[in-house]
Amino acid sequence: MVDMSATIIHHGHIRLLKKAFEYGDIIVGLTTDEEILKAKGYNPELDYESRKEILESIKYVNQVVPTNWKIDNQTLEEYNIDFLIHGDDNSNEISKEKLMIFPRTEGICSSDIRKKSFNIINNVKRNILLNPGPATTTDTVKISQVVPDICPREKEFGRVMEFVSHELTTIVANVSEFSTILFGGSGTAAVESIITSVIPNDKTILIVNNGSYGQRIIDMSKRYKIKHIEFKSSPIKPIDLKRLEGVIKSNSEISHLAVIHNETTTGLLNNLDQLGELSKKYKIDLIVDAMSSYAALPIDMKRQNISFLAASSNKNIQGMAGVGFVIANQQKLESLKTIQPRSFYLSLYEQYENFIKSKQMRFTPPVQTLYALKQAIIELKSEGVKNRYSRYSNSWKLLTDSLSKMNLSYLVEDKNHSKIITSIKIPVGIDFEDMHDYFYNKGFTIYPGKVEEFNTFRIANIGQIDTYDIEEFIKLLKKYINRSSINNHIAKINTPMTKRTWPPVSRKSRIALIESINSTMVYSPFSLRSAIIPALCSCKISSKPFERVFSNVYINTVGIATTKPSTVVTSA
């Protein structure tokens, strides 16, 4: 067997196949589209069937079969393979006796060709966005925006929007009962279109506020003078459903209940099943901001009794920022005819009605962003929502396990956590802005926390990243915290004596420590009590940084400067 992805076939492949043919019949293990996407982060330019057709036309190839990115012994047994032939960059996990390595053709590889072809993209530095959106995207999503200029009123582009609208609906609902309405704007535009379009003047919306984004709906309602009731709830603990039900029972004017599915402030996951049952019981419409949960966490709008749902293109879908959308029950949409919208641009029914008639937005759409969204949807369907969430979950597990080992804590308990975004407490003495700049310069973007009572920063494990990226982040986080701890200790050492807070060290302890060093030392400009001894006795400093701080400070028992020592103090 010869395994290859053959995304771009070149003379190196032909030479490999020609040489392999000398050893017998060749079965090509061809990597599937799904496996390429998972391993490389992009869909191949040619799909599996097209690549298979090309390989089958090569005279050296007897058969082509689908395989995973990595070949194992089980694959060889399945196809009765004697041995695997591979270039000298082999990473397949198979027995040595089953492996034959051939030298690669110098000066050629598919990845290099692809880089040249996508030069406009590959010249752009890859940043790892650990903020809650926009998320890190694939190269294929980026380059999908490079298209011929087109008037968005053309039928051709209308078909793009129709595809996007249809596919976005299928992720959470049946297209026969629900529709997706597209807006040029952020996710906030989608939420605002719902809030300003669906609440009658004589009715009241009950808003669950357990984070910054619930508060945002409160602010919208105030701005538009919409009758509303604020239900204040903990940003880190589940909603008290009995108390919420009590509020609904006590006010007959409540017609809508609004909630954030995954409160992006902390990663708190609000239970849509329970909220859906409650809204159904009291015959009120459930409005859900699913900005950071859509396309990752399972949502069934009909089963969960969701009338209106808002999301955007730039989080779990892994598209570009610039498209907000509302998915709504069609019957509920039709009922909006009788309600005067409070916004002109964000009129939900008018946007819906216009799209039904013309497959167009009422106003100029973000053309390139919609092409990118189309590609992002294709890649989402290829990976699958469940698989994508599994990838996110694996990254989250690695993150939280590592945080625990580092004695760092996060706000929301695992049982109530979305596994999408994590709000982490900042250790004492660490400045967020300094930490942000440190990571930004190394290609990672982190985000500040939004809970007033806690000093936190947030890490989102969404987008086109995997456990490898999280591992690299954790390595850098460890380095940063260690560096910050050392700098804090140095700052203490350089603090005037009257401000130092180190615990006193007895004369006996100081003499014992000095005598144990057993070396000739240079005179210290500061006292043993106030600086070196406390540092040695009480500070948690690694050996190397410690050496950097004190390598030029040497003291003997009488404090007289002499010669350079034969031994250097490196640790306590």
N, C-alpha and C positions, 0 to 999 in steps of 0.2 A: 504494500500500500504506500502511496505517496499522498501526504496530506497537504492541502493548500486552501487558501481562501479565494485566490485567483480573481480578486476584485479588478485588477488591471494586469492582464496577461502580457508577458514580455519574453524576450529570448532566453532569460535565465530559467524560466519555467520549462521551456522547450528542451534546453540542454539537460536539465534535471530528469525530465521524462525520458529523453533519449538514452541517457546513461542507465536509468532504472530498468528500461526495457531489456537491457542485456541480461538481467537476472530472472526474467520471466514475465508472466502476464501482470499488467498493472491495473489495480483498482485505485482510483483517486478518491480519497476521503475529502469531500468538498464541504467547507464550513457553511452552515446555514446563515440566512440573513439575520435571524434572531441572535445567534451566537456572535456574529460580527458586531452587531449593535451593542450587545452587553460588554464585549471585550474592548471594542475600539471607540464606542460612543457615537457611531454614525451608521446609517444604512448604506450598503454598497451601491455604487453607481449602477451596477447591473444586478438584478435579483438572482436568486439561486437557479431558477430554471434557465435563465439566459446564460449564466456562467457554465452550467452543466452542458448546455447545447454546444458551446464553443469547445469545451474540453473533449466531449464525445467525438467531435470531428477531427481531433488530432489522432494520427495513425498509431501512436504509441499507447494510447489509452484503450483498455478493454471495457471498463465499467466505471461509472461515477456514482457514489453513494453519499447521502447526507451525514455529516458528523458534527460533533461539538467542537468548540475552539481548541480544546486539548484532547488528544487521543489517549486512551488508556488500554490496558490489556483486554478488558471486556469487549471493547470495540474490535480489536484484532480477532478475538475468538468468535465474535458474531459473524464476521465475514470470512472466517477461515484463512486468516492472513499469516504468512510465514514470518514476515518481518516488515517493519516500517522504515521507509527511506525518507530522510529529512536533511535539510541543510544544517550547517554547523551552528545555527542559532536555536537548536531544538530546545523546547521546554515541555514536551510531552512526558507524562509520567508513566513510562512503560519499562519493562525489564530490559537490561542491557543486551541480553542475548537476542532480543527481538528488535533491536535498533541498529540501523546502518546509516552512518553520517557521511554525506557528500559535501565537499566544499561549495560554498555559494559562489555564483558568478560575480566577479568583482565589478564594482561600479554600477550596479543596477539592483534596485529593489522596488516593489510596488509602492511602499510608503514614501520613498523619495520622489517617485513619479507623481504620486498623489499630492505631495507637498508643493511641487512645482506647479501642478495644475490648479491648486488652490492657494497660490502664492498670496493673493489678496487677503486671505483669511489667516494663513499660517504666519504672516508677519505680525499678527496681532498677538500680544502676550495673553496667555490663558490665565485668567484670574479665577480663584476659587471663591465664589460668593457664599459666605455662610450667614449672610443677612436673610431675612424672611422673604425676600423678593425685591427686584427681579432675580431669577436664579441663573446659575451657570448653564449655558446652552451648548448644544453640539455644533460642530463646524457646519454640518449640513443645514441646520436651522439658520445659522448666520448667513450662509451663502445663498440660501433660497430667496433672500431679499433682493439679490442682484438679478433683476429681470428686465425685459424690455419695458420702456415707458408705455403706460396704457391709461386711457381714460377710464375711470372707475364706473362710468355709465355704460360701458360696453357689455354686451351679453356674456362675453368670455369671462370678464371679471365677476359678473353676477353669479356665474357658476362656481367661482371660487368661494364667494360668500355663502352660497347655498350649501356647498359641501361642508364648510366650517360650521354653519348653523346646525345642519342635520347631525353631524358627528358629535358635536358638543352635547346635543340633547341625548343621544344614545348612551352616553356615559352614565347618566343618572335617571333616565326616564324613557318611556315609549313615545316615539315621534307622532303617533296617532293621537296622543292626549296632551302632549307638552310641546312647546316651541322655544327656541332660543332667539333672543333679540340682541343684536350686536350694537355696540356703541363705540365710537372713537373716543377713548379716554381711559383712565385708570379704573381699578376696581371700585374706587369710591364713587365714580360716576354711575356705575351700575347700581350700587346701593342707593344712591340719591335718586335715581330714576324710579325705583320702587317706592321709596318713602314719600316722594312728592307726587306720585301718580295714583296710588291705590287706596289711600285713606280718605274716606268721605269727611266733609267738614263737620258733620254732626256725630262722628265716631271718634274713638280713642285707640291709640296704639300703645300696647304695653311693651316696654323695652327692657330686656335683661341687660344690666350693666355690670359685667364682671371683668372689665378690662378697658383698655384705651379705645378699642374698636366698637364696643358697646356704647361707650361714652360718645363716640363720633356720631352714632345714630341719634343720641340725645341732642347733640349740638345741631344736627340737621333739623330735627323736629322743632327746636327752639327758633332757628333761623327762619323757617317757613311758617311759624306759628301753628303748627300741627298739634292738636290735642294729644297729650301723651302722659303716661305714668312711668316713672323710672322705678325699676325693681333692682335695687342695689344688692349685689351678691359678691362673695369673696372671689378674688382673682386667682386663688390657688386651690379652692375646694369646690365640690359639686354644688349645684343649685339646690336650695331647699324647696323641693317640689310642693310640699304641703303648704308652705307659706306662699308660694307662687299661685297655687290654686285658690288660696284664700283671697288673694287680691282680685283674681278673675271673677270669683263668685260675688264679690262685694261691689262690682262695677259692671252694670249691664251695657254700658256704652263701649266696652272694649270689643273691637272687631278684628284686631290683628295682634299677633304676638311676634316680636322680633328678637332674634338671638344670633350670636356668633357661634358657628359650629366649633371651630378650633380657634380659641381666643389667642391671637398671635402675640399678645402681650407676654404670655407665660407658657403657652403650649397646653393650657387647660382645655380638655375636650368635653363639650357639653353634650348630653345624651339626647340625640334627635328622636330616638324611639320613644322615650318618655315624654318629651315635649310634643311630639306628634300626636300621641294618645291624648294628652291633655287638651290640645287645640281641637282635636276631633270631638272630644267629650263636650266641649262648650261651644262648638260650631264657630270657631274663629279661625282666621287664615294665619298660617305659620309662614313667617318671612325668615329666611336663613341667609346670613352672610357666610358663604363657604369658601372665602377667598383662599385660605391656606389649607383647606382640606379637599376641595374638589380635585378629581383625577388622581387621588391617592387613597383616601379613606372611603370605604363603601357608603354610598348614598343611594337610596331608592325613594324618589320623591313621592310616588303614589303610595307606597306602603307606609312611609313616614308622615304622610299627610302634609307635605310641603307645597304651599301654593306658589311661592316665589323664592327663587334662589339666585344669589349674585356671586359671580366669580370673575377672574381675569386671566389674561393670556400668559402671564409671566411668572407663575409660581410652579405648581406641580405639572402643568402642561408642558413647561420648559420652552415656551415661546418667548417672543420679545414683548416688552411692555408697550402698551398703547391701545389694547382692546379690552374693554369691560363688557360683560354680557349678563343678561338675565334669562334664566330658564323658568318658564311659568306654565301653569295649567291653562290650557287654551280657553276653557270655559270662564276662568277667572279673568283672562285677558279680555274676552269679549264683553264682560260685565263692566269694564272700565270706560265704555262708551259714555256712560251717564255721569262720570266723575270728571270734573274740571281739573286738568293737570296744573300744577303750580309752577312747572318749569317748561319753557319752550323747547329748548334743545333736548332735554331729557324726558320728554313725554313718552311714556312707555307704550301706550296704546297706539299713538300716531306712528312711532317707529315700527311697531309690529305690523300695523295695517299697511304701511308703505312697503315693507319687505314682502308681505304676502302678494301684493299686486305687481311689484316690479323687480323683486330680488335685489333691491338696492337699499342702502341707508338713505335717510332723508337729506343728510349733509355729507360733505366730502369725507370718505373713509380713509384710514391710514393704510394705503395700498400695500406698501412693502411689508408692513407688519402683519397684514392678513395673509400674504404669501408665506411668511415665516410661520404663522399660526397653522396654516394648512400642513406644512411639513412637520411641525411639532406634533400635530394630531396623528399623522401617519406613523411617526416614530413611537408615540404613546400606544397606538393600537398594536404595533409590532411587539413592543415589550409587554404590554398588558398592564392594566391598572393594578391588579393583584401583585404582579411581579415587581412593578415599580415601587409599590408600598413595601414589599418585602425587602427591596434594596435599601429604601430609606430606613426601614426598621433595623436592618443589620448595622447601618452606619450609626443610628441612634444608640443601639446596644453597646457598640464599641465606645462611643463617646461617653455614655453614662458610666460604664464600667471603669473607664480610665479616670473619670472625674472622682469616682469613689476611692480609687487607689491613691489619688493625689489629695484626698481629704477635702475636696471641693464639693459643695452641695448645690442642689438646684431646687426650685421652688415647688413644683407640682409632683405629687406622689405618682409612682409608675402606673398605678391602677387607674388614675384619672388623666394620664398623659396621652397626647396625640402621637408621640414619637416623631414629630415633625419639626418642632422648634423647642428649644430648651433655654430657660432663663436661669443663669448661673450666678451665684453670689460671688462678688469680687472680693478677693482676700484683702484684709486690712493692709493699708499702706500702698496699694496699687491704684494708680490713676488710669481711668478708662481711656482717656485721650492718648496717653503715652502708649498704652497697650494696643489701641487701635492702629496707631502709626507704625508700631513695630511689626504687626502682622500685615498691614497694608504694603509695606515695603518688601515683604516676602511673598506677596501674591495672594494673601488671604484677607477677605473683608469680614469683619465682625461688626456687631450692632449693639447699641446701648440698650439697657433695660428701660421699662416704662412703668414699673411699680414703685410708687413714691416711698413706701415704707422699707424698701430693700434696695441696696446698692448692687445692681446686677448688670450683666451683659448677656446678649442672646446669641445662640448658635442655631441656625437652621440647617438641617441635613437633607435638603431637597435640591433639585436640579440635577444636572449631569455630573454628579460626583459619586464616589463610592467609598468603600472602607479605606482604600489606600489614601485618599485625600484626608479623611478623618485621622488616620494614623499620623500623617505628616503634620496636621494641625496640633495633635496632642504632643508630638515631639517638640514643636515650637513653643507650645504653652508651658511645658515643663522648663524649657530653657529660659523663657521669659520670667516665670515666677522665681526661679533660682537666681537669675540676674537681679531681679527687683529686690529679693531678700538680701543679697549681698550689698547692693547699693544702699539699702536702708540701714544696714549695720555700719557701713562706712560713714553714712551721714551721722549716725549716733556717735561714732568715734570722733568725728570732727566737730561735734557739738560742744560749746563751752561747758566746763565742769559743773557749773551751777544748774544746768539743764539736763544733765545725764540722769538716766533712770535705771541704770544697771544695778543689780543687787550687790551689796557690799561683799567683798571677799576678804577673809581674814589674813593677817600678816603671815601666819603659819602656812596657809594654803598658797600664798603667793611665793614664799620662799621655796616651798616644796616643788612647785611647778618650775620655777626658775632653775633650781638645782637639777631637775630631771632633764632639762634641755641639754645640759652638759656641753656647752659651746661658748666660745668667746663672742661677744656681741658689741654692736655699736650703740652708743647712748641714745635713748629715746627722748624726744622733745616733750613728751607728755607722761603723766604719772602712770605707774603700773596699776594702781587701784582704779583709776578712772578710765583706762583704755585697754591695754593689752590683756590683762588678767581677766576682766569681765568678758572680753571677746573670746578668749580661749576657753573659758569655763562655761559660758552660758549661750553663746551664739551657735546656731546650726548653720555652719558654713562648710562647703565642700573644700577639699584639700587644695585644688588648683587655684580657685579664686583667693583663698586665704593666703596662699603663697604670694600671689600678686600684690596683696595688700601689705604684707609684713616682711617680704624678702629683703628689704633694705633697712629694717628696724631690728637691731640686735642689742641685747642688754645683758650685762653681767650683774652679779649680786650686789655690787656697790654702785652700779650705774655710771661707770666710767667708759668712755669710748676707747676702744682698742682696735684690733685688726678684724678683718672679715672672717667669719666663723667657718669651721669645717662642716658644721651641721646647720641647716636652715629650718626654722619653725614652719611647719606646713599644716598642722591640724591640732585641735584640742585633744 
